[in-house]
Amino acid sequence: MLPRRSFLLRLPALLWLKDSPGLGQNDSSWRSLFDGSGLGQWRVTEFGGEGTVTVEDGQILLDFGNDLTGISWSGDFPVLNYEVSLEAMRVAGEDFFCGLTFPVRNTFCSFIVGGWAGTVVGLSSLDGLDASENETQRIMSFRPRHWYSIRLRVTSEKIEAWIDEGKVVDLLTVDRKISIRPEVEPSRPLGIASWRTRAALRNIRMRTVQAH
């Protein structure tokens, strides 16, 4: 991912917390953010050096960038008490295929899936520490050309995230400094990006949730 690319973590895989009720594909509370035929209210993020973004076969395809390629939401979006879900695939490359940047009250954070040589999952940044350095870090293997279901929940006290049915983030945000890396600032308020990796996205949705 972003600097420290020579820093390859070699930690044992960590068990997921089995605490997900499932994505509820037929739940009417979900609002689709991608109709499968065009970008709609998504725009190509102007990182500088971004690759091409196309829509094909019901997917948004992010091509290799130097360094980032992504899309950003141009419509209204809540800052608390919401969930975002999508499916993402690493088509080619070795770094993150889903960098989901999202609002948290008056700031922003990023959920990184497959960064730092392809294996790190976590939030960037917490108290100034990247996903490779803070307690949300998980080491996971991701198969190429395989769809992964990703879900993120933001409430007044927590950030939670799931990959498939495994809960990988369960963070109390009280008294924590939440921020994003400067490189992904163009993704605000809501964006999805890849780092030197060709990625595919589909089934992007959101819903509001009850505070807890």
Disulfide bonds with the S-S distance in Angstrom:
none
